[in-house]
Amino acid sequence: MIPHPMDEARKRLHAENHLILLLNEAMSFRNVKEMRELLVEYRQLDPTDKDASQVGYAIIADCIDAPGEASLAAARHFYDTQRHSSLRRFVRRICFENSN
């Protein structure tokens, strides 16, 4: 017996989890180009971005690629408003603390 048949919803969730894995790897290596390419795919897969993950990854890419007042302000806004996001710790480390 198959415990969970692979229907469309599960395929979509699997694809999203795979993109998140690839984004996290690219973020770890500070590969902004790859992050931005993966974000294009992520936006096609989930155009609503209800949990603001795509926004969070884009902000992190901006902090890596172009640190400064604009990226810091966007990071601060994300950090203050997206209190549920698991990306907050990465925003803090990369944008505020400028560390791994």
N, C-alpha and C positions, 0 to 999 in steps of 0.2 A: 504494500500500500504506500502510495506517495503521500507524505504528510501535508504538503502544500503544493497544489498544482500551480504551474507557472502560467498564470493568467496575465493579462495586459498590465494590471496594477502592480503585480510583483515584478514584472520585467522592467517597468518604469522605475520602481524603487531600487532595483538592482543597478540600473544604469545611473541613477542619481548617486547612489552610494559609491559606485566606481569612480564617477567624476570627482566626488569629494575626496576620495583617497588620492587620486592623481593631483588634485589641487593642493592637498596637504603636503605631498611630496615635493611639488614644485615650490611651494612656500618655504619648506625646510631648506631647499637649495638656493633660495632667493632667485629663482628663475622666473622673472616677471613676464617674459615673452610667452612662456608656456602657460603661465597662469591666465594671461589675457586670452589666449587661444582656447583654453578650457572653459573660460567664462562665456565665450560665445556659444559653445556647445551647451553649457548649463542653461543659458537664457533660452535657447531653443527647446530644451527639454522641459523647463519649468518657467514659462514667461511671467507667472504671477509673483514668484519669489516671496511667498507669504512670510517666511521666517527671516528674510533679509540676509540670507547667507551669501548670495551673489554680491550684494552691496558690500558686505563685510570683506569678502575676498578682494573686491575691486579697491577698497580703501587700503587694505594691506599692501596690495601691489603698488598703489600710488605712494605709500610711505617708503617702500623699498626703492622705487624708481625715481621719485621726486620728493625727497624729504623737504619739508618747509612749512610755512604757516598754513597754506591751503590744505595740504594733506593732513596736517595736525588738527586743524579745525574740523575737518570731516571725520577724522578718527575720534575726536572728543565727542562730537555729536552722536556717532554710532555707539560709542562706549556708554554714554549717558542715557540713551533712549532704548537700546536693544539689550536690556538687562537679562533676557532669556537666552541670548546667543552664546554658544560655546566658542565662538570666535573672539569674544571679548578678551580672553587671556592672550591671544596672539596679537590683537590690536595693541594691548598694553605693552607686551614685550617688544614688538617690532616698531610701533609708532612712538610710544612714550619713552620706553627704556632703551630703544635702539640696540636690542640684544637678540640673541637666538631665542 
